[in-house]
Amino acid sequence: MFPSTPLYLQAGVTTRQISAENPTGAKNSGCMWEPDPTNPDIPYSGASLELGRGWKVRPFIKLMRQTTVEIADIEGPGCINQIFLTCDAPCSSEIVVRIYWDGETAPSVECPLGAFFAMGFDRAVHTVYSSMVTVAPQKGLNCYWQMPFRKRTRITVTNDSTAADFILAYKVLYKLHGIPDGVAYFHAQYRRSLISGTHPEHTILDGVRGCGLYVGTYMALNAFCGGWWGEGEVKFWLDGDENPSIADNGTEDYFGGAWSFYDDMAGGETVEQAFCSPYLGMPLAKTANQNGPRKFGLYRWHILDSIGFREDLRATVQSLSWYPNGSVGRVYRPVPLDIATVAYWYQTEPHTGFPKLPDAIERYDL
């Protein structure tokens, strides 16, 4: 039984959920803790002392500074169907999520917590409503990417902060069933660039080798220029391309908008409008100063329009705006942007190594 199997044919499939209350996900193993605030495994259980075992004794765990915790270790075959995470860290860029498939030593998913869930700004918390990712008030991080594995999967969460310990609540819901040979595994990779006028381009993904399917892009963007910032094209090089096989018309076109995402051009309002939809959106448009720095968060899930590749894959986005020119009216001009992206794709293993994840101080406070 594979994730694409219709729901009406999935009756009786073995379903399990890992959480702080059932850290192994084993059958008949949830809510086994006796309240004891002196126990370092359940330091927050004081609220349940009068109620006793089975009454929300361990709803979350402590995430110590400069420490990694393993929140899931699952034997397959099976498929993860939902992940929920929330943490009281004020800067989610300091928290890193990693996922490993079938005994690999290098993660197939390596992202700051917020960015993985399409909320890449430490100081601009917002909601996201889409088919694959939902961020519900306040910082309820949910994703529904299908993540098959044949032998084993491990999920870790790292607190890179040097200053504070936090609490972490989590759920990993999965089903145990057969997985076909040659299945493509889920991957996600974070990158960040400070774009200058000398090289106005950000690499979303590069170095991918193998057979797979590109399924999503998240972008968190600080616009340092006044006015419009999104004329740059999003491009995909596939299977040995010298020139991109897929080149979108512009950044706003790629993320489903048009005419600069402006709210009401006819009425003279040239302010970007936030929006969410199942497969694309701009859930954050922080536009208080139209002549100075502004923050934008955008997502595009390629679920019905996925991009297949057989050998290799590279994706980029340009950084362009307009400049008035007397002879031709106006010309494109590079503009300074601070861009962080997460690329989401499936591919057969093994995957090539990821670039080094930027240190916490480099990821901090986008």
Residue frames relative to the residue before (quaternion, step in Angstrom):
aa qw qx qy qz dx dy dz
M 1.0000 0.0000 0.0000 0.0000 0.00 0.00 0.00
F 0.1405 -0.8039 0.5769 0.0347 3.57 -0.71 1.12
P 0.6819 -0.5190 0.3053 0.4153 3.65 -1.11 0.49
S 0.6645 0.5118 -0.3171 0.4427 3.60 1.09 -0.61
T 0.4320 0.6899 -0.4682 0.3438 3.59 1.28 -0.09
P 0.5173 -0.6499 0.4420 0.3386 3.62 -0.80 0.91
L 0.6232 -0.5834 0.3741 0.3622 3.54 -1.08 0.76
Y 0.6747 0.5181 -0.3155 0.4205 3.59 0.94 -0.80
L 0.6707 0.4460 -0.3042 0.5087 3.60 1.30 -0.07
Q 0.6106 0.5812 -0.3380 0.4185 3.58 1.28 0.06
A 0.3384 0.7608 -0.5006 0.2367 3.59 1.22 0.13
G 0.8234 0.2553 -0.1998 0.4658 3.53 -0.96 0.94
V 0.4405 0.6895 -0.4774 0.3205 3.61 1.21 -0.03
T 0.5071 -0.6570 0.4651 0.3080 3.59 -1.02 0.79
T 0.0464 -0.8047 0.5906 -0.0381 3.57 -0.62 1.19
R 0.0070 -0.7919 0.6098 -0.0325 3.54 -0.95 0.94
Q 0.1196 -0.7766 0.6124 0.0876 3.56 -1.28 0.38
I 0.2472 -0.7379 0.6144 0.1303 3.52 -0.94 1.01
S 0.1462 0.7550 -0.6297 0.1097 3.56 -1.02 0.84
A 0.6953 -0.4318 0.3370 0.4654 3.56 -1.25 -0.02
E 0.6647 0.4957 -0.3004 0.4714 3.60 1.12 -0.59
N 0.7706 0.1120 -0.0918 0.6206 3.59 1.24 -0.36
P 0.1051 -0.8736 0.4707 0.0657 3.62 0.48 1.16
T 0.6924 0.4308 -0.3016 0.4939 3.63 1.16 -0.25
G 0.3906 -0.7254 0.4779 0.3046 3.58 1.15 -0.47
A 0.4189 0.7363 -0.4541 0.2758 3.58 1.24 0.04
K 0.6111 -0.5512 0.4291 0.3724 3.54 -1.23 0.56
N 0.8569 0.1283 -0.1016 0.4888 3.56 -1.09 0.79
S 0.5981 0.6084 -0.3310 0.4032 3.60 1.19 0.51
G 0.4944 0.6616 -0.4364 0.3568 3.62 1.18 0.29
C 0.8556 0.1792 -0.1167 0.4715 3.53 -1.29 0.53
M 0.3208 0.7743 -0.4770 0.2647 3.58 0.91 0.97
W 0.5439 0.6677 -0.3777 0.3402 3.58 1.27 -0.14
E 0.2891 -0.7003 0.6224 0.1964 3.55 -1.21 0.67
P 0.5131 -0.6615 0.4343 0.3324 3.65 -0.74 0.91
D 0.2280 0.7464 -0.5950 0.1920 3.55 -0.88 1.02
P 0.2439 -0.8184 0.5015 0.1389 3.63 -0.01 1.23
T 0.6211 0.5404 -0.3571 0.4413 3.63 1.18 -0.30
N 0.5690 0.5749 -0.3804 0.4482 3.59 1.27 -0.24
P 0.4129 -0.7429 0.4572 0.2619 3.65 -0.55 1.05
D 0.6094 0.5455 -0.3596 0.4491 3.61 1.21 -0.31
I 0.7906 0.1780 -0.1002 0.5773 3.61 1.16 -0.47
P 0.0656 0.8578 -0.5082 0.0404 3.61 0.78 0.98
Y 0.7121 0.4434 -0.2635 0.4763 3.61 1.17 -0.39
S 0.4388 0.7441 -0.4214 0.2761 3.59 1.24 0.30
G 0.3857 0.7526 -0.4703 0.2522 3.60 1.23 0.02
A 0.6293 0.5599 -0.3422 0.4164 3.58 1.02 -0.70
S 0.7201 0.4319 -0.2461 0.4841 3.60 1.21 -0.40
L 0.3442 0.7766 -0.4822 0.2142 3.61 1.23 0.09
E 0.7146 0.4402 -0.2672 0.4735 3.60 0.91 -0.82
L 0.6870 0.4844 -0.2822 0.4624 3.59 1.16 -0.52
G 0.3502 -0.7765 0.4629 0.2451 3.56 1.07 -0.72
R 0.8034 -0.3073 0.2307 0.4549 3.49 -1.41 -0.17
G 0.7830 0.3337 -0.2625 0.4545 3.52 -1.08 0.86
W 0.6986 0.4490 -0.2595 0.4930 3.60 1.29 -0.08
K 0.7541 -0.4265 0.2394 0.4382 3.56 0.27 1.30
V 0.1582 0.8183 -0.5264 0.1681 3.52 0.73 1.13
R 0.8125 0.1066 -0.0168 0.5729 3.60 0.99 -0.83
P 0.0628 0.8406 -0.5359 0.0474 3.63 0.51 1.07
F 0.7899 0.0695 -0.0501 0.6072 3.59 1.22 -0.34
I 0.3612 -0.7199 0.5557 0.2062 3.53 -1.35 0.24
K 0.5104 -0.6094 0.4972 0.3476 3.54 -1.29 0.22
L 0.1699 -0.7628 0.6194 0.0745 3.55 -0.98 0.96
M 0.2215 -0.8280 0.5056 0.0988 3.55 -0.02 1.33
R 0.6003 -0.5671 0.4254 0.3703 3.57 -1.16 0.62
Q 0.8520 0.1128 -0.1118 0.4989 3.54 -1.17 0.78
T 0.5923 0.5573 -0.3488 0.4658 3.56 1.13 0.72
T 0.2531 -0.7393 0.6064 0.1470 3.55 -1.22 0.67
V 0.1015 -0.7687 0.6283 0.0635 3.56 -1.01 0.86
E 0.3286 -0.7095 0.5874 0.2090 3.54 -1.13 0.70
I 0.1646 -0.8256 0.5343 0.0763 3.58 -0.47 1.15
A 0.8036 0.1038 -0.0771 0.5809 3.62 1.18 -0.24
D 0.0674 0.7332 -0.6746 0.0535 3.52 -1.16 0.82
I 0.0498 0.8449 -0.5178 0.1248 3.55 -0.04 1.35
E 0.2869 -0.7315 0.5932 0.1755 3.55 -0.97 0.88
G 0.3089 -0.7801 0.5254 0.1412 3.54 -0.92 1.00
P 0.5499 0.0410 -0.7384 -0.3882 1.36 -2.39 -0.65
G 0.1792 0.7843 -0.5804 0.1263 3.51 -1.21 0.55
C 0.3219 -0.7316 0.5680 0.1960 3.54 -1.31 -0.27
I 0.3524 -0.6917 0.5918 0.2172 3.55 -0.97 0.93
N 0.1707 -0.8208 0.5422 0.0569 3.57 -0.85 1.01
Q 0.8001 0.0167 -0.0177 0.5994 3.57 1.20 -0.40
I 0.0592 -0.7537 0.6528 0.0471 3.54 -1.16 0.74
F 0.0541 -0.7618 0.6454 0.0145 3.55 -1.00 0.95
L 0.0626 0.7771 -0.6239 0.0546 3.56 -0.97 0.92
T 0.1186 0.7543 -0.6456 0.0143 3.53 -1.21 0.51
C 0.0587 -0.7916 0.6070 -0.0372 3.52 -1.06 0.87
D 0.4280 -0.7162 0.4883 0.2555 3.57 -1.05 0.71
A 0.3526 0.7276 -0.5116 0.2908 3.60 1.20 0.31
P 0.4158 -0.7166 0.4903 0.2705 3.63 -0.76 0.92
C 0.7575 0.2627 -0.1535 0.5776 3.59 1.18 -0.51
S 0.2173 -0.8275 0.5053 0.1125 3.57 -0.01 1.30
S 0.5232 0.6262 -0.4225 0.3944 3.60 1.24 -0.19
E 0.6281 0.5416 -0.3342 0.4478 3.61 1.22 -0.38
I 0.6556 0.4616 -0.2952 0.5197 3.58 1.32 -0.21
V 0.1237 -0.8145 0.5664 0.0248 3.59 -0.81 1.02
V 0.2100 -0.7558 0.6122 0.0999 3.56 -1.00 0.97
R 0.0015 0.7829 -0.6220 0.0177 3.57 -0.96 0.93
I 0.0909 -0.7784 0.6203 0.0332 3.56 -1.08 0.82
Y 0.1356 -0.7900 0.5976 0.0211 3.54 -0.94 1.03
W 0.2139 -0.7863 0.5708 0.1011 3.58 -0.97 0.89
D 0.8991 0.0007 0.0270 0.4368 3.53 -1.19 0.78
G 0.7671 -0.4270 0.2045 0.4329 3.55 0.81 1.03
E 0.4141 0.7103 -0.4880 0.2930 3.60 1.18 0.16
T 0.4220 -0.7124 0.5082 0.2369 3.56 -1.19 0.64
A 0.6987 0.3706 -0.2489 0.5590 3.60 1.21 -0.43
P 0.4633 -0.7177 0.4345 0.2854 3.62 -0.72 0.98
S 0.3903 -0.6872 0.5624 0.2429 3.53 -1.26 0.56
V 0.7240 0.2118 -0.1693 0.6343 3.55 1.33 -0.28
E 0.1516 0.7630 -0.6154 0.1268 3.57 -0.86 1.02
C 0.2713 0.7711 -0.5155 0.2571 3.56 -0.16 1.32
P 0.5363 -0.5436 0.5183 0.3851 3.55 -1.24 0.39
L 0.6519 -0.5809 0.3281 0.3605 3.53 -1.02 0.87
G 0.7221 0.4504 -0.2729 0.4487 3.59 0.66 -1.08
A 0.6673 0.5260 -0.3127 0.4245 3.57 0.85 -0.96
F 0.6143 0.5527 -0.3554 0.4369 3.60 0.99 -0.75
F 0.7500 0.3445 -0.1840 0.5339 3.57 1.10 -0.74
A 0.5926 -0.6377 0.3488 0.3472 3.60 1.09 0.77
M 0.6221 0.4572 -0.3720 0.5153 3.56 1.05 0.82
G 0.0455 0.8907 -0.4462 0.0743 3.53 0.52 1.26
F 0.6112 0.5497 -0.3559 0.4445 3.60 1.19 0.27
D 0.4141 -0.7228 0.4989 0.2393 3.56 -0.73 1.05
R 0.7983 0.3278 -0.1334 0.4873 3.57 0.90 -0.96
A 0.7122 0.3604 -0.2563 0.5452 3.59 1.22 0.26
V 0.0441 -0.8224 0.5668 -0.0232 3.55 0.42 1.27
H 0.0777 0.7997 -0.5871 0.0986 3.59 -0.91 0.91
T 0.5135 -0.6256 0.4877 0.3273 3.56 -1.29 0.18
V 0.1294 -0.7447 0.6482 0.0924 3.54 -1.33 0.42
Y 0.0358 -0.7881 0.6145 -0.0002 3.57 -0.89 0.96
S 0.2889 0.7462 -0.5455 0.2492 3.58 -0.28 1.27
S 0.7039 -0.4843 0.3217 0.4080 3.55 -1.31 0.16
M 0.7895 0.3454 -0.1627 0.4806 3.58 0.90 -0.91
V 0.7866 0.1562 -0.0681 0.5934 3.58 1.15 -0.58
T 0.0066 0.7615 -0.6481 -0.0011 3.53 -1.05 0.86
V 0.0784 -0.7425 0.6635 0.0472 3.54 -0.97 0.95
A 0.1021 -0.8200 0.5632 0.0044 3.53 -0.36 1.30
P 0.6075 -0.5597 0.3952 0.4019 3.59 -1.12 0.55
Q 0.7301 -0.3677 -0.5759 -0.0133 1.71 -1.65 1.86
K 0.8457 -0.0800 -0.0113 0.5276 3.58 -0.49 1.25
G 0.3081 0.7036 -0.5637 0.3039 3.58 0.88 0.99
L 0.1168 -0.8503 0.5131 0.0100 3.57 -0.09 1.34
N 0.0420 0.8115 -0.5748 0.0959 3.57 -0.53 1.21
C 0.0437 0.7775 -0.6272 -0.0115 3.58 -1.06 0.70
Y 0.2416 -0.7817 0.5690 0.0830 3.51 -1.24 0.71
W 0.2521 0.7523 -0.5561 0.2475 3.58 1.09 0.69
Q 0.3831 -0.7017 0.5518 0.2372 3.56 -0.94 0.89
M 0.0425 -0.8277 0.5576 -0.0468 3.59 -0.64 1.15
P 0.0788 -0.8306 0.5504 0.0310 3.61 0.09 1.23
F 0.0034 0.7662 -0.6425 -0.0087 3.55 -1.26 0.49
R 0.4063 -0.7405 0.4912 0.2130 3.55 -1.10 0.71
K 0.8178 0.2398 -0.1022 0.5130 3.59 0.83 -0.95
R 0.7963 -0.1747 0.2013 0.5431 3.56 0.69 -1.07
T 0.0368 -0.7703 0.6329 0.0686 3.55 -1.20 0.50
R 0.1226 -0.7678 0.6261 0.0581 3.51 -1.19 0.74
I 0.0961 -0.7704 0.6283 0.0508 3.58 -1.08 0.80
T 0.0509 -0.7939 0.6059 0.0070 3.56 -0.86 1.01
V 0.1644 -0.7399 0.6430 0.1095 3.53 -1.32 0.50
T 0.1286 -0.8098 0.5719 0.0254 3.57 -0.79 1.08
N 0.2353 -0.7327 0.6236 0.1373 3.54 -1.03 0.87
D 0.1568 -0.8238 0.5419 0.0558 3.59 -0.27 1.26
S 0.4479 0.6945 -0.4594 0.3254 3.59 1.23 -0.02
T 0.2998 -0.7339 0.5802 0.1870 3.55 -1.09 0.75
A 0.6878 0.5468 -0.2499 0.4068 3.56 1.27 -0.30
A 0.8513 0.1020 0.0214 0.5143 3.61 0.93 -0.74
D 0.3609 -0.6529 0.6170 0.2507 3.51 -1.39 0.44
F 0.1606 -0.7905 0.5859 0.0777 3.57 -1.15 0.59
I 0.3811 -0.6621 0.5658 0.3101 3.53 -1.33 -0.05
L 0.1606 -0.7861 0.5955 0.0406 3.54 -1.13 0.78
A 0.0943 -0.7474 0.6553 0.0551 3.55 -0.97 0.95
Y 0.0338 0.8232 -0.5613 0.0784 3.58 -0.93 0.84
K 0.0318 -0.7465 0.6634 0.0392 3.50 -1.37 0.46
V 0.0241 -0.7565 0.6534 0.0174 3.56 -1.05 0.81
L 0.0908 -0.8063 0.5843 0.0138 3.57 -0.39 1.26
Y 0.0605 0.8108 -0.5740 0.0970 3.56 -0.77 1.05
K 0.2761 -0.7261 0.6049 0.1750 3.54 -1.35 0.36
L 0.3009 -0.7483 0.5701 0.1563 3.54 -1.04 0.84
H 0.3068 0.7201 -0.5613 0.2688 3.56 -0.58 1.20
G 0.6897 -0.4887 0.3405 0.4118 3.56 -1.26 0.20
I 0.1595 -0.7544 0.6318 0.0793 3.54 -1.21 0.71
P 0.4655 -0.7082 0.4454 0.2888 3.63 -0.69 1.01
D 0.5864 -0.5443 0.4599 0.3852 3.56 -1.25 0.44
G 0.8140 0.2890 -0.1997 0.4626 3.56 -1.16 0.60
V 0.3381 0.7619 -0.4984 0.2383 3.60 1.21 0.30
A 0.4101 -0.6805 0.5497 0.2580 3.56 -1.19 0.62
Y 0.3106 -0.7700 0.5405 0.1362 3.54 -0.96 0.99
F 0.5376 -0.6375 0.4605 0.3042 3.54 -1.20 0.68
H 0.0232 -0.7836 0.6206 -0.0169 3.56 -1.07 0.88
A 0.0293 0.7721 -0.6349 -0.0024 3.56 -1.24 0.50
Q 0.0443 -0.8148 0.5762 -0.0463 3.55 -0.88 1.03
Y 0.2845 -0.7618 0.5699 0.1180 3.55 -1.01 1.00
R 0.0563 0.7644 -0.6419 0.0208 3.56 -1.14 0.75
R 0.0865 -0.7851 0.6114 0.0478 3.56 -1.20 0.60
S 0.0288 -0.8001 0.5985 -0.0292 3.56 -1.02 0.89
L 0.2438 -0.6900 0.6546 0.1896 3.52 -1.26 0.58
I 0.2286 -0.8265 0.5064 0.0908 3.55 -0.23 1.34
S 0.1206 -0.7797 0.6120 0.0543 3.56 -0.98 0.91
G 0.6658 -0.5231 0.3634 0.3887 3.53 -1.29 0.17
T 0.6188 0.5650 -0.3522 0.4169 3.58 1.17 -0.42
H 0.7843 0.0477 -0.0433 0.6171 3.60 1.15 -0.51
P 0.0351 -0.8683 0.4949 -0.0021 3.59 0.40 1.23
E 0.5359 0.5995 -0.4151 0.4255 3.56 0.62 1.14
H 0.1791 -0.7592 0.6197 0.0870 3.54 -1.09 0.85
T 0.3335 -0.7263 0.5669 0.1998 3.55 -0.96 0.89
I 0.2801 -0.7593 0.5706 0.1396 3.56 -0.70 1.14
L 0.7832 -0.1155 0.1244 0.5982 3.57 0.96 -0.91
D 0.1111 0.7729 -0.6176 0.0936 3.56 -1.05 0.79
G 0.7628 0.4054 -0.2731 0.4233 3.53 -1.27 0.37
V 0.4448 0.6829 -0.4713 0.3373 3.60 1.22 0.17
R 0.0158 -0.7844 0.6197 -0.0213 3.56 -0.89 0.98
G 0.6085 0.5388 -0.4130 0.4110 3.55 -0.90 0.92
C 0.5624 -0.5768 0.4769 0.3516 3.54 -1.34 -0.25
G 0.2692 0.8006 -0.4964 0.2005 3.56 -0.72 0.97
L 0.4176 -0.6718 0.5732 0.2141 3.48 -1.40 -0.38
Y 0.2651 -0.7515 0.5844 0.1531 3.58 -0.76 1.07
V 0.0830 -0.8627 0.4986 -0.0177 3.59 -0.65 1.12
G 0.8592 -0.0111 -0.0012 0.5115 3.64 1.07 0.00
T 0.1165 -0.7607 0.6349 0.0676 3.52 -1.32 0.54
Y 0.0545 -0.7382 0.6695 0.0622 3.53 -1.08 0.81
M 0.0488 -0.7999 0.5981 0.0023 3.56 -1.01 0.84
A 0.0978 -0.7404 0.6632 0.0487 3.53 -1.03 0.97
L 0.0295 -0.8486 0.5220 -0.0813 3.55 -0.55 1.18
N 0.1611 -0.7305 0.6564 0.0977 3.53 -1.03 0.92
A 0.1781 -0.7803 0.5932 0.0868 3.58 -0.66 1.12
F 0.2012 -0.8078 0.5468 0.0892 3.58 -0.56 1.16
C 0.6178 0.5573 -0.3382 0.4397 3.57 1.25 -0.36
G 0.4802 -0.6032 0.5311 0.3515 3.56 -1.29 0.23
G 0.7920 0.3068 -0.2131 0.4828 3.57 -1.10 0.64
W 0.8121 -0.3143 0.2159 0.4417 3.50 -1.33 -0.43
W 0.2020 -0.8187 0.5369 0.0264 3.54 -1.10 0.87
G 0.7401 0.5165 -0.1950 0.3841 3.60 1.18 -0.45
E 0.2962 0.7591 -0.5343 0.2248 3.63 0.87 0.85
G 0.5264 0.6739 -0.4041 0.3247 3.61 1.17 -0.41
E 0.4159 -0.7196 0.5087 0.2247 3.55 -1.02 0.87
V 0.3205 -0.6802 0.6208 0.2220 3.55 -1.28 0.55
K 0.0528 -0.8349 0.5460 -0.0456 3.57 -0.70 1.13
F 0.1552 -0.7746 0.6094 0.0680 3.54 -1.17 0.74
W 0.1751 -0.7447 0.6391 0.0792 3.54 -0.94 1.06
L 0.0678 -0.8283 0.5554 -0.0288 3.58 -0.67 1.13
D 0.8933 0.0036 0.0308 0.4484 3.54 -1.13 0.81
G 0.8000 -0.3289 0.1516 0.4785 3.55 0.65 1.15
D 0.2949 0.7813 -0.5042 0.2198 3.61 1.20 0.29
E 0.2829 -0.6914 0.6323 0.2052 3.53 -1.19 0.68
N 0.7419 0.1782 -0.1148 0.6361 3.55 1.21 -0.63
P 0.5822 -0.6100 0.3858 0.3743 3.61 -1.01 0.66
S 0.4054 -0.6966 0.5381 0.2468 3.55 -1.02 0.81
I 0.7707 0.2078 -0.1142 0.5915 3.59 1.14 -0.65
A 0.0820 0.7787 -0.6141 0.0992 3.56 -0.71 1.13
D 0.2800 -0.7803 0.5382 0.1520 3.55 -0.52 1.19
N 0.6443 -0.5786 0.3521 0.3551 3.58 -1.22 0.47
G 0.7662 -0.1884 0.1689 0.5906 3.56 1.13 -0.60
T 0.6921 -0.4879 0.3143 0.4291 3.55 -1.22 0.33
E 0.6887 0.4699 -0.3091 0.4575 3.60 0.84 -0.85
D 0.6152 0.5394 -0.3509 0.4555 3.59 1.09 -0.61
Y 0.6440 0.5319 -0.3251 0.4435 3.58 0.94 -0.89
F 0.7471 0.3742 -0.2133 0.5063 3.59 0.98 -0.82
G 0.6681 -0.5913 0.2626 0.3675 3.55 1.23 0.54
G 0.6100 0.5485 -0.3646 0.4405 3.59 1.23 -0.02
A 0.1945 -0.7602 0.6028 0.1446 3.55 -1.31 -0.20
W 0.8310 0.1839 -0.1502 0.5030 3.51 -1.30 0.48
S 0.7336 -0.5034 0.2267 0.3964 3.52 0.75 1.24
F 0.5260 -0.6471 0.3960 0.3844 3.59 1.22 0.40
Y 0.3706 0.7682 -0.4746 0.2175 3.60 1.21 0.20
D 0.5745 -0.6550 0.3963 0.2897 3.51 -1.08 0.88
D 0.8033 -0.1079 0.1377 0.5694 3.59 0.69 -1.05
M 0.1462 -0.8346 0.5254 0.0773 3.58 0.24 1.25
A 0.6315 0.5503 -0.3421 0.4258 3.57 1.02 -0.77
G 0.7285 0.4153 -0.2363 0.4909 3.56 1.09 -0.69
G 0.6018 -0.6074 0.3416 0.3902 3.54 1.27 0.16
E 0.5411 0.6088 -0.4083 0.4121 3.58 1.27 0.03
T 0.0134 -0.8079 0.5884 -0.0284 3.58 -0.44 1.17
V 0.3637 0.6953 -0.5144 0.3459 3.53 0.61 1.24
E 0.4873 -0.6806 0.4634 0.2910 3.57 -0.84 0.99
Q 0.2637 -0.7809 0.5554 0.1107 3.56 -0.97 0.94
A 0.3771 -0.7166 0.5408 0.2274 3.58 -0.81 1.00
F 0.0847 0.7822 -0.6144 0.0592 3.57 -1.16 0.66
C 0.1467 -0.7553 0.6300 0.1051 3.56 -1.30 0.45
S 0.0536 0.7597 -0.6475 0.0244 3.55 -1.17 0.66
P 0.7321 -0.4484 0.2489 0.4484 3.63 -1.15 0.27
Y 0.8359 0.2422 -0.0858 0.4851 3.60 0.84 -0.93
L 0.8037 0.0745 -0.0565 0.5877 3.61 1.18 -0.19
G 0.1966 0.7939 -0.5596 0.1336 3.53 -1.18 0.51
M 0.2537 -0.7005 0.6385 0.1930 3.50 -1.45 0.08
P 0.1081 -0.8627 0.4903 0.0601 3.60 0.35 1.21
L 0.7595 0.2580 -0.1823 0.5686 3.58 1.21 -0.33
A 0.1306 0.7354 -0.6590 0.0888 3.54 -0.96 0.98
K 0.0240 -0.8109 0.5825 -0.0504 3.55 0.01 1.36
T 0.0628 0.8734 -0.4598 0.1475 3.51 0.09 1.39
A 0.2020 0.8278 -0.5106 0.1151 3.62 1.11 0.49
N 0.7811 0.2215 -0.1168 0.5720 3.60 1.00 -0.76
Q 0.2271 -0.8175 0.5163 0.1165 3.58 -0.17 1.24
N 0.7091 0.4154 -0.2646 0.5046 3.59 1.22 -0.21
G 0.7406 0.3455 -0.2154 0.5346 3.57 1.23 0.24
P 0.8018 -0.2841 0.1885 0.4908 3.58 -1.22 -0.30
R 0.0093 0.7698 -0.6368 0.0433 3.55 -1.05 0.93
K 0.3131 -0.7569 0.5509 0.1598 3.56 -1.20 0.58
F 0.0119 -0.7903 0.6118 -0.0312 3.55 -0.99 0.93
G 0.0865 -0.7677 0.6329 0.0502 3.54 -1.09 0.81
L 0.0121 -0.8235 0.5630 -0.0688 3.57 -0.73 1.11
Y 0.0506 -0.7922 0.6067 0.0424 3.58 -1.15 0.61
R 0.0387 -0.7597 0.6485 0.0286 3.52 -1.27 0.56
W 0.1080 -0.7966 0.5938 0.0343 3.58 -0.52 1.19
H 0.2375 -0.7842 0.5622 0.1124 3.58 -0.58 1.19
I 0.1144 0.8256 -0.5404 0.1156 3.58 0.51 1.17
L 0.7671 0.2731 -0.1542 0.5596 3.58 0.88 -0.90
D 0.7529 0.2961 -0.1708 0.5625 3.59 1.29 -0.20
S 0.1159 0.8326 -0.5300 0.1113 3.58 0.97 0.89
I 0.3594 -0.7352 0.5494 0.1688 3.54 -1.26 0.61
G 0.2040 -0.8194 0.5284 0.0881 3.57 -0.36 1.23
F 0.0078 -0.7712 0.6363 0.0207 3.55 -1.22 0.56
R 0.3438 -0.7651 0.5188 0.1652 3.57 -1.12 0.71
E 0.8130 0.2468 -0.0940 0.5190 3.59 1.07 -0.73
D 0.7989 -0.1424 0.1514 0.5644 3.59 0.81 -0.98
L 0.1505 -0.7863 0.5982 0.0362 3.52 -1.31 0.41
R 0.0639 0.7537 -0.6533 0.0331 3.54 -1.16 0.79
A 0.0346 -0.7972 0.6028 0.0008 3.59 -1.05 0.76
T 0.0209 -0.7962 0.6043 -0.0214 3.56 -1.05 0.84
V 0.1446 -0.7385 0.6410 0.1508 3.53 -1.38 0.15
Q 0.3619 -0.7344 0.5380 0.2006 3.57 -1.02 0.85
S 0.3080 -0.7216 0.5917 0.1854 3.55 -1.35 0.30
L 0.2260 0.7928 -0.5206 0.2220 3.57 -0.06 1.33
S 0.0601 -0.7458 0.6615 0.0503 3.50 -1.30 0.62
W 0.5844 -0.5701 0.4432 0.3702 3.58 -1.23 -0.52
Y 0.0690 -0.7552 0.6488 0.0629 3.53 -1.33 0.47
P 0.4372 -0.7076 0.4769 0.2842 3.64 -0.77 0.95
N 0.0205 -0.7841 0.6196 -0.0312 3.56 -0.99 0.94
G 0.4743 -0.7329 0.4135 0.2585 3.54 -0.59 1.17
S 0.7027 0.4906 -0.2812 0.4318 3.59 0.95 -0.78
V 0.8136 0.2105 -0.0987 0.5330 3.61 1.00 -0.77
G 0.6244 -0.5422 0.3381 0.4492 3.58 1.25 0.09
R 0.7181 -0.3234 0.2342 0.5699 3.56 0.67 -1.10
V 0.1876 -0.7657 0.6075 0.0977 3.53 -1.25 0.53
Y 0.5760 -0.5662 0.4512 0.3797 3.56 -1.26 0.35
R 0.0317 -0.7838 0.6193 0.0336 3.56 -1.13 0.62
P 0.4857 -0.6389 0.5016 0.3230 3.60 -1.02 0.72
V 0.0992 -0.7888 0.6048 0.0457 3.57 -1.10 0.75
P 0.5116 -0.6573 0.4547 0.3154 3.59 -1.10 0.66
L 0.0478 0.7830 -0.6154 0.0768 3.55 -0.87 1.04
D 0.2450 -0.6929 0.6518 0.1871 3.52 -1.30 0.51
I 0.0026 0.8333 -0.5472 0.0790 3.58 -0.36 1.28
A 0.0099 -0.7371 0.6753 0.0247 3.53 -1.12 0.85
T 0.0547 -0.8069 0.5882 0.0028 3.57 -0.93 0.89
V 0.1557 -0.7036 0.6727 0.1677 3.48 -1.42 0.28
A 0.1817 -0.7541 0.6243 0.0920 3.56 -0.91 1.02
Y 0.1410 -0.7793 0.6086 0.0495 3.56 -0.99 0.92
W 0.1838 0.7860 -0.5734 0.1403 3.57 -0.81 0.95
Y 0.3233 -0.6869 0.6069 0.2352 3.53 -1.40 0.25
Q 0.1344 0.7797 -0.6082 0.0637 3.55 -1.10 0.68
T 0.5571 -0.5614 0.4820 0.3771 3.51 -1.30 0.35
E 0.4090 -0.6968 0.5337 0.2498 3.56 -1.13 0.67
P 0.5585 -0.1189 -0.8119 -0.1213 1.54 -2.34 0.92
H 0.3756 -0.6982 0.5549 0.2521 3.57 -1.24 0.44
T 0.5455 -0.5908 0.4749 0.3575 3.55 -1.25 0.43
G 0.6320 -0.5660 0.3765 0.3721 3.56 -1.20 0.52
F 0.4588 -0.6675 0.5198 0.2718 3.55 -1.16 0.68
P 0.5552 -0.5325 0.4903 0.4096 3.59 -1.23 0.26
K 0.6214 -0.5390 0.4009 0.4033 3.57 -1.17 0.50
L 0.4553 -0.6717 0.5112 0.2831 3.55 -0.88 0.95
P 0.5012 -0.6468 0.4630 0.3408 3.63 -0.81 0.85
D 0.5585 -0.6041 0.4513 0.3457 3.56 -1.09 0.72
A 0.6975 -0.4881 0.3259 0.4112 3.55 -1.25 0.47
I 0.6584 0.5147 -0.3223 0.4446 3.60 0.93 -0.82
E 0.6650 0.4818 -0.2996 0.4857 3.61 1.15 -0.56
R 0.6745 0.4694 -0.2934 0.4885 3.60 1.16 -0.51
Y 0.5414 0.7102 -0.3580 0.2725 3.55 1.19 -0.65
D 0.8969 0.0296 -0.0038 0.4413 3.51 -1.26 0.77
L 0.0096 -0.8188 0.5721 -0.0476 3.57 0.65 1.14
